[in-house]
Structure formats: C-alpha cells, structure tokens
Amino acid sequence: MQARIHVFGLTGGIASGKSLVAEQLRARGVPIIDADALAREVVQPGSEGLSEIARQFPPDVVRGGELDRKRLAAIVFADPAERSRLERITHPRIQALRSARLAELEAAGEPLAGYDVPLLFEKGLESELRPVVVVYAPEPLRLARAMARDASTEAEARARLAAQLPLEEKVRRADYVIDNSGPPAATRAAADAVLATLCAALGVDPARYLGAQSQLTGGGAGSDSHA
C-alpha cells in the first residue's frame, strides 16, 4: 500500500521572500504547489470563476474577457467586505484544484510536497498543513521590496501588508522560521536546513532531496525551529 503524501505549509508576509524559499525547495526536487498560481488559474479567460467575478463586481474589472487584476486589487484591498466577496468566489475553486494536484503527486509516489499560500493562517489552514514554515523579513525591508516589485506607492504597499495577519504573529505560530533579512545564499542554506529537519520529522529520507547534505539540521544558518 502506497504511503500517504506529507504536505507542509509554506507562508510568510508580502515581500518576505517566500518565493526565494519555494524556488530553493523546488531546486531540491520538492514539489511546491503555488496557491497564487491556482488563484490565477481559476479566473482565467472562459472560466466559471471569471464569469462569477464579472457578475458580482463592477464591469470594468473584466476587460476583453480578461481580469484586470490591478483594478480588482484596488477594490478588494480597500474594503474587507469586497475582499470577502472575492474569496467566496475563488477559494472553493482553489481548494478543489489543490486537492486534485496533491492527488496526482501522491499517485506518482511523491512522499513530500509543500503548499505555498500567503493566507495560510488567515484562512485557518494550519491544522491541515502542518508543519508550517514561515519566511520572515522585517517590515521596513518588506515595504521597500513590495514598492520596488509592484511599482506601488508606500500607501498602496502598506495597505497590502495591513490586509494580512502581522508577520510576527505568523512567526509565533510557525513550526519553522526562515529568516530572509540577509543575503539570498543564507536564505537558501536555511531552506536546506529546514528541509532536512522536515524530512527527519516526517520519516522521509532526506537524501532524496539533499544527497550528501542530508545530515543538515534545522539549526542551520538563518533558520529557527519552533517545533
């Protein structure tokens, strides 16, 4: 009988560096399902999700059969009620896609996978996605990164940060923390260390992903275990 796949959660705050950690884990061979990618998929042109958004939001959020993401973001980040309306449309569809992708990985014999999801704690997913890995960076650094990445104003970037649970609270509730306030090489090393610890905790052979480095532990550079 095939062993059930182990799924851990990967989260952080806006511009905390979660994508860098996900990239490193993928480079090691760990399948990472990206919740943002699923969110884009469920509102692609011709989808039921996009049709529902067109019915429930102002007409200008859908232009030429495609979602105007910037316009929609301006609406939902300014009003929690509008954000909840959007989530009621997208989240059930995202959940169904996630389940399908995990079933495919399990059928392929994958022992481990991560679910990269910004709103893990906000949506109460921590009980089904343990252990939880949180990627941390201090707020001034995240603010600067968000403004540069999105070409946004400081007010817009602050509104996006405020729409999520404070990152310090996510750190408190995490099983493992990866500090991304330093250089990328340190963050990658910390991701490797946490991966080795995850494998040991879940009974997965770390050599599958780390080879000769599989003796690393979660106490490596830039990592902090709360387990």
Order of alpha helices (4+ residues) and beta strands (2+ residues): beta-alpha-beta-alpha-alpha-beta-beta-alpha-alpha-beta-beta-alpha-alpha-alpha-beta-alpha-alpha-beta
